[in-house]
Amino acid sequence: MSDTAAEQSIFGDMSELEKTLSQDFTGDKVRAMVEYFQGIVEATQRMLTTARETNQRHLINQLLSGFQAAERVVRQIWETIHGTVLVM
């Protein structure tokens, strides 16, 4: 699957998040979301190393925190619904 198609699939899954998480018995969709968030976190961390302005660094840190939180929330909700640990 191309990056664009994978991204569109992930966005579609996120638009119906409750349904996606409850019907994802294998964890495949949640793993794709977590990997997507991790990729954004890595890209954001690289941006942080080159940011020079304090305001830039502050905004990048907020973005970084947001995607890290999204990853944790999605994973924790899936684990709670299915009563098992998500294995990556």
Buried (B, 14 or more C-beta within 10 A) or exposed (E): EEEEEEBEBBEEBBEEEEEBBEEBEEBEBBBBBBBBBBEBBEEBEEBBEEBEEEEEEEEBEEBBEBBBEBBEEBBEBBBEBBEEEBEE
